[in-house]
């Protein structure tokens, strides 16, 4: 087996490595150039506490007519 340092083949290996690194850098720049970053709107939570009218809700539930009539005797 030949030593690549002595035979001059190391130049080919270095060129291959450098070309792979250059291609990776070019793909990185291409992905960042064409990637459109959209501005995200800041979401704000409603911090005001709404007072619920519990009494009206319970009155409405009681006044609603029921669809089904329960049997007087269970089987």
N, CA, C and O atoms as a CHARMM CRD file, in Angstrom:
* protein
*
  300
    1    1 UNK  N      0.84700  -1.17200   0.00000 PROA 1      0.00000
    2    1 UNK  CA     0.00000   0.00000   0.00000 PROA 1      0.00000
    3    1 UNK  C      0.89400   1.23700   0.00000 PROA 1      0.00000
    4    1 UNK  O      1.89400   1.30800   0.71300 PROA 1      0.00000
    5    2 UNK  N      0.50800   2.18800  -0.80600 PROA 2      0.00000
    6    2 UNK  CA     1.33200   3.38900  -0.94200 PROA 2      0.00000
    7    2 UNK  C      0.93600   4.42700   0.09700 PROA 2      0.00000
    8    2 UNK  O     -0.23600   4.54400   0.45400 PROA 2      0.00000
    9    3 UNK  N      1.88600   5.15600   0.56300 PROA 3      0.00000
   10    3 UNK  CA     1.64200   6.23200   1.51000 PROA 3      0.00000
   11    3 UNK  C      1.15600   7.45300   0.72500 PROA 3      0.00000
   12    3 UNK  O      1.87400   7.93600  -0.15100 PROA 3      0.00000
   13    4 UNK  N     -0.07900   7.97900   1.02300 PROA 4      0.00000
   14    4 UNK  CA    -0.58700   9.11100   0.23400 PROA 4      0.00000
   15    4 UNK  C      0.22900  10.38500   0.41800 PROA 4      0.00000
   16    4 UNK  O      0.20800  11.26300  -0.44500 PROA 4      0.00000
   17    5 UNK  N      0.94500  10.49200   1.52800 PROA 5      0.00000
   18    5 UNK  CA     1.76800  11.68000   1.74500 PROA 5      0.00000
   19    5 UNK  C      2.99200  11.67600   0.83200 PROA 5      0.00000
   20    5 UNK  O      3.44600  12.73500   0.39900 PROA 5      0.00000
   21    6 UNK  N      3.52300  10.50500   0.54300 PROA 6      0.00000
   22    6 UNK  CA     4.70800  10.41200  -0.29000 PROA 6      0.00000
   23    6 UNK  C      4.37100  10.39900  -1.77000 PROA 6      0.00000
   24    6 UNK  O      5.13300  10.92500  -2.58200 PROA 6      0.00000
   25    7 UNK  N      3.23000   9.80100  -2.13800 PROA 7      0.00000
   26    7 UNK  CA     2.91400   9.65200  -3.55700 PROA 7      0.00000
   27    7 UNK  C      2.23400  10.88100  -4.14300 PROA 7      0.00000
   28    7 UNK  O      2.06900  10.95400  -5.36000 PROA 7      0.00000
   29    8 UNK  N      1.83500  11.84800  -3.32800 PROA 8      0.00000
   30    8 UNK  CA     1.21800  13.05600  -3.85400 PROA 8      0.00000
   31    8 UNK  C     -0.29500  12.97600  -3.94700 PROA 8      0.00000
   32    8 UNK  O     -0.93100  13.90800  -4.43900 PROA 8      0.00000
   33    9 UNK  N     -0.88900  11.87400  -3.48200 PROA 9      0.00000
   34    9 UNK  CA    -2.35000  11.74400  -3.53300 PROA 9      0.00000
   35    9 UNK  C     -3.04500  12.56100  -2.44900 PROA 9      0.00000
   36    9 UNK  O     -4.26200  12.74600  -2.48600 PROA 9      0.00000
   37   10 UNK  N     -2.27400  13.04400  -1.49200 PROA 10     0.00000
   38   10 UNK  CA    -2.88100  13.81500  -0.40300 PROA 10     0.00000
   39   10 UNK  C     -3.52800  15.07100  -0.93700 PROA 10     0.00000
   40   10 UNK  O     -4.49500  15.57000  -0.36200 PROA 10     0.00000
   41   11 UNK  N     -2.99900  15.58700  -2.03800 PROA 11     0.00000
   42   11 UNK  CA    -3.57100  16.78400  -2.65900 PROA 11     0.00000
   43   11 UNK  C     -5.01600  16.50900  -3.08700 PROA 11     0.00000
   44   11 UNK  O     -5.88000  17.37200  -2.93500 PROA 11     0.00000
   45   12 UNK  N     -5.27700  15.33300  -3.61300 PROA 12     0.00000
   46   12 UNK  CA    -6.63600  14.98600  -4.04600 PROA 12     0.00000
   47   12 UNK  C     -7.58500  14.87000  -2.85000 PROA 12     0.00000
   48   12 UNK  O     -8.74200  15.28200  -2.92800 PROA 12     0.00000
   49   13 UNK  N     -7.09100  14.31000  -1.74900 PROA 13     0.00000
   50   13 UNK  CA    -7.91800  14.16600  -0.56100 PROA 13     0.00000
   51   13 UNK  C     -8.25800  15.53100   0.04300 PROA 13     0.00000
   52   13 UNK  O     -9.38800  15.77000   0.46800 PROA 13     0.00000
   53   14 UNK  N     -7.27400  16.40800   0.07400 PROA 14     0.00000
   54   14 UNK  CA    -7.51200  17.74800   0.60900 PROA 14     0.00000
   55   14 UNK  C     -8.48500  18.50300  -0.27900 PROA 14     0.00000
   56   14 UNK  O     -9.36700  19.19400   0.23000 PROA 14     0.00000
   57   15 UNK  N     -8.34700  18.38900  -1.58300 PROA 15     0.00000
   58   15 UNK  CA    -9.28000  19.05500  -2.50400 PROA 15     0.00000
   59   15 UNK  C    -10.69900  18.50900  -2.34000 PROA 15     0.00000
   60   15 UNK  O    -11.66700  19.26900  -2.39100 PROA 15     0.00000
   61   16 UNK  N    -10.82100  17.22000  -2.14800 PROA 16     0.00000
   62   16 UNK  CA   -12.14000  16.61700  -1.92900 PROA 16     0.00000
   63   16 UNK  C    -12.76000  17.14800  -0.64100 PROA 16     0.00000
   64   16 UNK  O    -13.93600  17.51200  -0.62100 PROA 16     0.00000
   65   17 UNK  N    -11.98000  17.19300   0.42500 PROA 17     0.00000
   66   17 UNK  CA   -12.47900  17.68800   1.70400 PROA 17     0.00000
   67   17 UNK  C    -12.88700  19.15800   1.60200 PROA 17     0.00000
   68   17 UNK  O    -13.95000  19.54400   2.08900 PROA 17     0.00000
   69   18 UNK  N    -12.05200  19.96800   0.97600 PROA 18     0.00000
   70   18 UNK  CA   -12.34900  21.39500   0.83000 PROA 18     0.00000
   71   18 UNK  C    -13.58800  21.59400  -0.03100 PROA 18     0.00000
   72   18 UNK  O    -14.40500  22.46500   0.26700 PROA 18     0.00000
   73   19 UNK  N    -13.74500  20.81600  -1.08100 PROA 19     0.00000
   74   19 UNK  CA   -14.92500  20.97100  -1.94700 PROA 19     0.00000
   75   19 UNK  C    -16.20300  20.59200  -1.19700 PROA 19     0.00000
   76   19 UNK  O    -17.23900  21.23000  -1.38600 PROA 19     0.00000
   77   20 UNK  N    -16.14400  19.56100  -0.34700 PROA 20     0.00000
   78   20 UNK  CA   -17.32200  19.18300   0.43500 PROA 20     0.00000
   79   20 UNK  C    -17.67200  20.29100   1.41300 PROA 20     0.00000
   80   20 UNK  O    -18.84900  20.61200   1.57700 PROA 20     0.00000
   81   21 UNK  N    -16.68700  20.88000   2.06400 PROA 21     0.00000
   82   21 UNK  CA   -16.93400  21.96800   3.00900 PROA 21     0.00000
   83   21 UNK  C    -17.50400  23.18700   2.29100 PROA 21     0.00000
   84   21 UNK  O    -18.41400  23.83400   2.81000 PROA 21     0.00000
   85   22 UNK  N    -16.99100  23.50900   1.11700 PROA 22     0.00000
   86   22 UNK  CA   -17.50100  24.65000   0.34500 PROA 22     0.00000
   87   22 UNK  C    -18.94300  24.41100  -0.07600 PROA 22     0.00000
   88   22 UNK  O    -19.76600  25.32400  -0.01500 PROA 22     0.00000
   89   23 UNK  N    -19.25000  23.21700  -0.49200 PROA 23     0.00000
   90   23 UNK  CA   -20.63100  22.90500  -0.88300 PROA 23     0.00000
   91   23 UNK  C    -21.56000  23.02300   0.31600 PROA 23     0.00000
   92   23 UNK  O    -22.67300  23.53000   0.18000 PROA 23     0.00000
   93   24 UNK  N    -21.12500  22.56200   1.49500 PROA 24     0.00000
   94   24 UNK  CA   -21.95100  22.69400   2.69500 PROA 24     0.00000
   95   24 UNK  C    -22.18400  24.16500   3.04100 PROA 24     0.00000
   96   24 UNK  O    -23.29300  24.54300   3.42000 PROA 24     0.00000
   97   25 UNK  N    -21.16200  24.98500   2.91600 PROA 25     0.00000
   98   25 UNK  CA   -21.30100  26.41400   3.20400 PROA 25     0.00000
   99   25 UNK  C    -22.24300  27.07000   2.21100 PROA 25     0.00000
  100   25 UNK  O    -23.06600  27.90100   2.59300 PROA 25     0.00000
  101   26 UNK  N    -22.13000  26.70600   0.93500 PROA 26     0.00000
  102   26 UNK  CA   -23.03300  27.27500  -0.07500 PROA 26     0.00000
  103   26 UNK  C    -24.48600  26.89400   0.18600 PROA 26     0.00000
  104   26 UNK  O    -25.37900  27.72900   0.04100 PROA 26     0.00000
  105   27 UNK  N    -24.73300  25.63700   0.57100 PROA 27     0.00000
  106   27 UNK  CA   -26.10100  25.23000   0.89400 PROA 27     0.00000
  107   27 UNK  C    -26.62400  25.97400   2.12100 PROA 27     0.00000
  108   27 UNK  O    -27.80400  26.31700   2.18200 PROA 27     0.00000
  109   28 UNK  N    -25.75600  26.22400   3.09200 PROA 28     0.00000
  110   28 UNK  CA   -26.17100  26.97500   4.27100 PROA 28     0.00000
  111   28 UNK  C    -26.57000  28.39700   3.89500 PROA 28     0.00000
  112   28 UNK  O    -27.61400  28.88400   4.33200 PROA 28     0.00000
  113   29 UNK  N    -25.74800  29.06900   3.08700 PROA 29     0.00000
  114   29 UNK  CA   -26.07400  30.42900   2.66300 PROA 29     0.00000
  115   29 UNK  C    -27.33100  30.46600   1.80300 PROA 29     0.00000
  116   29 UNK  O    -28.13900  31.38600   1.92500 PROA 29     0.00000
  117   30 UNK  N    -27.50200  29.46800   0.92900 PROA 30     0.00000
  118   30 UNK  CA   -28.69200  29.42800   0.08100 PROA 30     0.00000
  119   30 UNK  C    -29.94800  29.22400   0.91900 PROA 30     0.00000
  120   30 UNK  O    -30.99000  29.81300   0.63400 PROA 30     0.00000
  121   31 UNK  N    -29.85300  28.39400   1.94900 PROA 31     0.00000
  122   31 UNK  CA   -31.04200  28.15400   2.77900 PROA 31     0.00000
  123   31 UNK  C    -31.38900  29.38000   3.60700 PROA 31     0.00000
  124   31 UNK  O    -32.56600  29.63300   3.86400 PROA 31     0.00000
  125   32 UNK  N    -30.38900  30.14600   4.03000 PROA 32     0.00000
  126   32 UNK  CA   -30.69400  31.34500   4.81900 PROA 32     0.00000
  127   32 UNK  C    -31.13700  32.49400   3.93900 PROA 32     0.00000
  128   32 UNK  O    -31.90600  33.34300   4.39100 PROA 32     0.00000
  129   33 UNK  N    -30.68200  32.55200   2.70600 PROA 33     0.00000
  130   33 UNK  CA   -31.09300  33.64000   1.81100 PROA 33     0.00000
  131   33 UNK  C    -32.54600  33.50700   1.38100 PROA 33     0.00000
  132   33 UNK  O    -33.29500  34.48400   1.38000 PROA 33     0.00000
  133   34 UNK  N    -32.93400  32.29800   1.01800 PROA 34     0.00000
  134   34 UNK  CA   -34.27300  32.09200   0.47200 PROA 34     0.00000
  135   34 UNK  C    -35.30900  31.75600   1.52800 PROA 34     0.00000
  136   34 UNK  O    -36.47800  31.55600   1.20000 PROA 34     0.00000
  137   35 UNK  N    -34.90800  31.69000   2.77600 PROA 35     0.00000
  138   35 UNK  CA   -35.84200  31.40900   3.85900 PROA 35     0.00000
  139   35 UNK  C    -36.43700  32.73600   4.33100 PROA 35     0.00000
  140   35 UNK  O    -35.75900  33.53000   4.98200 PROA 35     0.00000
  141   36 UNK  N    -37.70100  32.96900   4.00100 PROA 36     0.00000
  142   36 UNK  CA   -38.36900  34.20300   4.40600 PROA 36     0.00000
  143   36 UNK  C    -38.82900  34.07400   5.85000 PROA 36     0.00000
  144   36 UNK  O    -39.60700  33.18400   6.19200 PROA 36     0.00000
  145   37 UNK  N    -38.34400  34.96300   6.67900 PROA 37     0.00000
  146   37 UNK  CA   -38.72100  34.95500   8.08500 PROA 37     0.00000
  147   37 UNK  C    -39.89400  35.90600   8.25900 PROA 37     0.00000
  148   37 UNK  O    -39.78100  37.10300   7.99600 PROA 37     0.00000
  149   38 UNK  N    -41.00500  35.36900   8.70000 PROA 38     0.00000
  150   38 UNK  CA   -42.20400  36.17100   8.88300 PROA 38     0.00000
  151   38 UNK  C    -42.20800  36.76500  10.28600 PROA 38     0.00000
  152   38 UNK  O    -41.75300  36.14500  11.24700 PROA 38     0.00000
  153   39 UNK  N    -42.73300  37.97700  10.37500 PROA 39     0.00000
  154   39 UNK  CA   -42.86200  38.59800  11.68400 PROA 39     0.00000
  155   39 UNK  C    -44.05800  37.98300  12.40300 PROA 39     0.00000
  156   39 UNK  O    -45.17200  37.96800  11.88000 PROA 39     0.00000
  157   40 UNK  N    -43.81600  37.49100  13.57800 PROA 40     0.00000
  158   40 UNK  CA   -44.87100  36.85300  14.36400 PROA 40     0.00000
  159   40 UNK  C    -45.45100  37.90100  15.29600 PROA 40     0.00000
  160   40 UNK  O    -44.73000  38.57600  16.03100 PROA 40     0.00000
  161   41 UNK  N    -46.77700  38.02300  15.24900 PROA 41     0.00000
  162   41 UNK  CA   -47.43200  38.99000  16.11200 PROA 41     0.00000
  163   41 UNK  C    -47.42600  38.48600  17.55200 PROA 41     0.00000
  164   41 UNK  O    -47.62600  37.30100  17.81800 PROA 41     0.00000
  165   42 UNK  N    -47.19500  39.40400  18.45500 PROA 42     0.00000
  166   42 UNK  CA   -47.17500  39.03900  19.85900 PROA 42     0.00000
  167   42 UNK  C    -48.60000  38.80300  20.33600 PROA 42     0.00000
  168   42 UNK  O    -49.48000  39.63800  20.12400 PROA 42     0.00000
  169   43 UNK  N    -48.82100  37.67500  20.97300 PROA 43     0.00000
  170   43 UNK  CA   -50.14800  37.34300  21.46600 PROA 43     0.00000
  171   43 UNK  C    -50.29400  37.86500  22.88400 PROA 43     0.00000
  172   43 UNK  O    -49.41400  37.68900  23.72700 PROA 43     0.00000
  173   44 UNK  N    -51.40200  38.50000  23.12300 PROA 44     0.00000
  174   44 UNK  CA   -51.67000  39.04100  24.44500 PROA 44     0.00000
  175   44 UNK  C    -52.89900  38.35800  25.01900 PROA 44     0.00000
  176   44 UNK  O    -53.91600  38.19300  24.34600 PROA 44     0.00000
  177   45 UNK  N    -52.78000  37.97300  26.26200 PROA 45     0.00000
  178   45 UNK  CA   -53.89500  37.32500  26.92300 PROA 45     0.00000
  179   45 UNK  C    -54.79200  38.38400  27.56200 PROA 45     0.00000
  180   45 UNK  O    -54.33300  39.43500  28.00700 PROA 45     0.00000
  181   46 UNK  N    -56.06300  38.07400  27.59100 PROA 46     0.00000
  182   46 UNK  CA   -57.01700  38.97000  28.21500 PROA 46     0.00000
  183   46 UNK  C    -56.86700  38.84800  29.72500 PROA 46     0.00000
  184   46 UNK  O    -57.14000  37.80000  30.31000 PROA 46     0.00000
  185   47 UNK  N    -56.42900  39.93400  30.33900 PROA 47     0.00000
  186   47 UNK  CA   -56.19900  39.89700  31.78600 PROA 47     0.00000
  187   47 UNK  C    -57.39000  40.40000  32.58600 PROA 47     0.00000
  188   47 UNK  O    -57.39300  40.32400  33.81400 PROA 47     0.00000
  189   48 UNK  N    -58.39200  40.90800  31.90100 PROA 48     0.00000
  190   48 UNK  CA   -59.56900  41.39400  32.62100 PROA 48     0.00000
  191   48 UNK  C    -60.46000  40.21900  32.97500 PROA 48     0.00000
  192   48 UNK  O    -60.75400  39.36300  32.14100 PROA 48     0.00000
  193   49 UNK  N    -60.88000  40.19700  34.21700 PROA 49     0.00000
  194   49 UNK  CA   -61.73500  39.11700  34.69000 PROA 49     0.00000
  195   49 UNK  C    -63.18900  39.51500  34.46900 PROA 49     0.00000
  196   49 UNK  O    -63.65600  40.55100  34.94400 PROA 49     0.00000
  197   50 UNK  N    -63.88400  38.65900  33.73500 PROA 50     0.00000
  198   50 UNK  CA   -65.30300  38.92400  33.48300 PROA 50     0.00000
  199   50 UNK  C    -66.12800  38.27400  34.58200 PROA 50     0.00000
  200   50 UNK  O    -65.87800  37.13500  34.97500 PROA 50     0.00000
  201   51 UNK  N    -67.09300  38.99900  35.06000 PROA 51     0.00000
  202   51 UNK  CA   -67.96500  38.45500  36.09500 PROA 51     0.00000
  203   51 UNK  C    -69.06800  37.64000  35.42700 PROA 51     0.00000
  204   51 UNK  O    -69.82700  38.14400  34.59900 PROA 51     0.00000
  205   52 UNK  N    -69.13300  36.41000  35.79700 PROA 52     0.00000
  206   52 UNK  CA   -70.15300  35.53900  35.22600 PROA 52     0.00000
  207   52 UNK  C    -71.39600  35.60900  36.09100 PROA 52     0.00000
  208   52 UNK  O    -71.33600  35.68300  37.31800 PROA 52     0.00000
  209   53 UNK  N    -72.47600  35.58200  35.43000 PROA 53     0.00000
  210   53 UNK  CA   -73.74300  35.61600  36.14500 PROA 53     0.00000
  211   53 UNK  C    -74.20000  34.18100  36.36700 PROA 53     0.00000
  212   53 UNK  O    -74.88100  33.59000  35.52900 PROA 53     0.00000
  213   54 UNK  N    -73.81900  33.65000  37.48500 PROA 54     0.00000
  214   54 UNK  CA   -74.11000  32.26800  37.81200 PROA 54     0.00000
  215   54 UNK  C    -75.60000  32.09000  38.08600 PROA 54     0.00000
  216   54 UNK  O    -76.18100  31.06400  37.73300 PROA 54     0.00000
  217   55 UNK  N    -76.20300  33.06600  38.70200 PROA 55     0.00000
  218   55 UNK  CA   -77.61400  32.94600  39.03800 PROA 55     0.00000
  219   55 UNK  C    -78.48300  32.83200  37.79900 PROA 55     0.00000
  220   55 UNK  O    -79.39400  32.00600  37.76100 PROA 55     0.00000
  221   56 UNK  N    -78.22100  33.63400  36.79700 PROA 56     0.00000
  222   56 UNK  CA   -79.02500  33.57400  35.58000 PROA 56     0.00000
  223   56 UNK  C    -78.86300  32.23000  34.89500 PROA 56     0.00000
  224   56 UNK  O    -79.82400  31.69500  34.34300 PROA 56     0.00000
  225   57 UNK  N    -77.66700  31.68500  34.92500 PROA 57     0.00000
  226   57 UNK  CA   -77.41800  30.40700  34.27600 PROA 57     0.00000
  227   57 UNK  C    -78.18300  29.28300  34.97600 PROA 57     0.00000
  228   57 UNK  O    -78.75200  28.41900  34.30900 PROA 57     0.00000
  229   58 UNK  N    -78.20400  29.28400  36.29800 PROA 58     0.00000
  230   58 UNK  CA   -78.91700  28.23100  37.01800 PROA 58     0.00000
  231   58 UNK  C    -80.41900  28.36300  36.83500 PROA 58     0.00000
  232   58 UNK  O    -81.13000  27.36000  36.77000 PROA 58     0.00000
  233   59 UNK  N    -80.90400  29.59500  36.75000 PROA 59     0.00000
  234   59 UNK  CA   -82.33600  29.80800  36.53300 PROA 59     0.00000
  235   59 UNK  C    -82.73400  29.31000  35.15100 PROA 59     0.00000
  236   59 UNK  O    -83.78900  28.69600  34.99100 PROA 59     0.00000
  237   60 UNK  N    -81.89000  29.57200  34.14900 PROA 60     0.00000
  238   60 UNK  CA   -82.18800  29.11800  32.79500 PROA 60     0.00000
  239   60 UNK  C    -82.19400  27.60000  32.72500 PROA 60     0.00000
  240   60 UNK  O    -83.04000  27.02200  32.04300 PROA 60     0.00000
  241   61 UNK  N    -81.27700  26.94500  33.40900 PROA 61     0.00000
  242   61 UNK  CA   -81.23900  25.48700  33.40500 PROA 61     0.00000
  243   61 UNK  C    -82.48900  24.89300  34.04800 PROA 61     0.00000
  244   61 UNK  O    -82.99400  23.86400  33.59700 PROA 61     0.00000
  245   62 UNK  N    -82.97700  25.52700  35.08000 PROA 62     0.00000
  246   62 UNK  CA   -84.15100  24.99900  35.76800 PROA 62     0.00000
  247   62 UNK  C    -85.41300  25.20800  34.94800 PROA 62     0.00000
  248   62 UNK  O    -86.32600  24.38400  35.00400 PROA 62     0.00000
  249   63 UNK  N    -85.47900  26.27700  34.20000 PROA 63     0.00000
  250   63 UNK  CA   -86.69600  26.57000  33.45900 PROA 63     0.00000
  251   63 UNK  C    -86.79000  25.79600  32.15000 PROA 63     0.00000
  252   63 UNK  O    -87.86900  25.72600  31.56000 PROA 63     0.00000
  253   64 UNK  N    -85.70500  25.22200  31.68700 PROA 64     0.00000
  254   64 UNK  CA   -85.74800  24.47500  30.43300 PROA 64     0.00000
  255   64 UNK  C    -86.61700  23.23400  30.60400 PROA 64     0.00000
  256   64 UNK  O    -86.60600  22.58200  31.64800 PROA 64     0.00000
  257   65 UNK  N    -87.35500  22.93000  29.56800 PROA 65     0.00000
  258   65 UNK  CA   -88.19400  21.73000  29.59700 PROA 65     0.00000
  259   65 UNK  C    -87.34700  20.52900  29.21700 PROA 65     0.00000
  260   65 UNK  O    -86.50800  20.59600  28.31900 PROA 65     0.00000
  261   66 UNK  N    -87.57800  19.45600  29.90200 PROA 66     0.00000
  262   66 UNK  CA   -86.81900  18.24800  29.62300 PROA 66     0.00000
  263   66 UNK  C    -87.50600  17.47800  28.50200 PROA 66     0.00000
  264   66 UNK  O    -88.73400  17.43400  28.41900 PROA 66     0.00000
  265   67 UNK  N    -86.70400  16.88500  27.65500 PROA 67     0.00000
  266   67 UNK  CA   -87.23500  16.14400  26.51300 PROA 67     0.00000
  267   67 UNK  C    -87.84900  14.80700  26.93400 PROA 67     0.00000
  268   67 UNK  O    -88.85500  14.36400  26.38000 PROA 67     0.00000
  269   68 UNK  N    -87.22500  14.18700  27.91300 PROA 68     0.00000
  270   68 UNK  CA   -87.64200  12.85200  28.28700 PROA 68     0.00000
  271   68 UNK  C    -88.25600  12.84900  29.68100 PROA 68     0.00000
  272   68 UNK  O    -87.82700  13.56000  30.58900 PROA 68     0.00000
  273   69 UNK  N    -89.26000  12.03300  29.79800 PROA 69     0.00000
  274   69 UNK  CA   -89.89500  11.88200  31.09800 PROA 69     0.00000
  275   69 UNK  C    -89.36600  10.60200  31.73500 PROA 69     0.00000
  276   69 UNK  O    -89.35600   9.54400  31.10700 PROA 69     0.00000
  277   70 UNK  N    -88.92600  10.70600  32.98700 PROA 70     0.00000
  278   70 UNK  CA   -88.40000   9.53900  33.66800 PROA 70     0.00000
  279   70 UNK  C    -89.55300   8.68200  34.17200 PROA 70     0.00000
  280   70 UNK  O    -90.64200   9.16400  34.48300 PROA 70     0.00000
  281   71 UNK  N    -89.26700   7.42000  34.23600 PROA 71     0.00000
  282   71 UNK  CA   -90.30100   6.49500  34.69900 PROA 71     0.00000
  283   71 UNK  C    -90.43200   6.60700  36.21200 PROA 71     0.00000
  284   71 UNK  O    -89.46500   6.88000  36.92300 PROA 71     0.00000
  285   72 UNK  N    -91.64700   6.39000  36.67900 PROA 72     0.00000
  286   72 UNK  CA   -91.88900   6.49300  38.11000 PROA 72     0.00000
  287   72 UNK  C    -91.28300   5.30000  38.84700 PROA 72     0.00000
  288   72 UNK  O    -90.86200   5.41300  39.99800 PROA 72     0.00000
  289   73 UNK  N    -91.25000   4.21000  38.19500 PROA 73     0.00000
  290   73 UNK  CA   -90.75600   2.99600  38.83200 PROA 73     0.00000
  291   73 UNK  C    -89.60300   2.43000  38.00800 PROA 73     0.00000
  292   73 UNK  O    -89.69300   2.35700  36.78200 PROA 73     0.00000
  293   74 UNK  N    -88.51900   2.02900  38.67700 PROA 74     0.00000
  294   74 UNK  CA   -87.38100   1.47300  37.95200 PROA 74     0.00000
  295   74 UNK  C    -87.47300  -0.03000  37.87800 PROA 74     0.00000
  296   74 UNK  O    -88.02900  -0.65800  38.78000 PROA 74     0.00000
  297   75 UNK  N    -86.95400  -0.60900  36.85200 PROA 75     0.00000
  298   75 UNK  CA   -86.99500  -2.06100  36.66800 PROA 75     0.00000
  299   75 UNK  C    -85.62000  -2.64200  36.73500 PROA 75     0.00000
  300   75 UNK  O    -85.45500  -3.85400  36.60100 PROA 75     0.00000
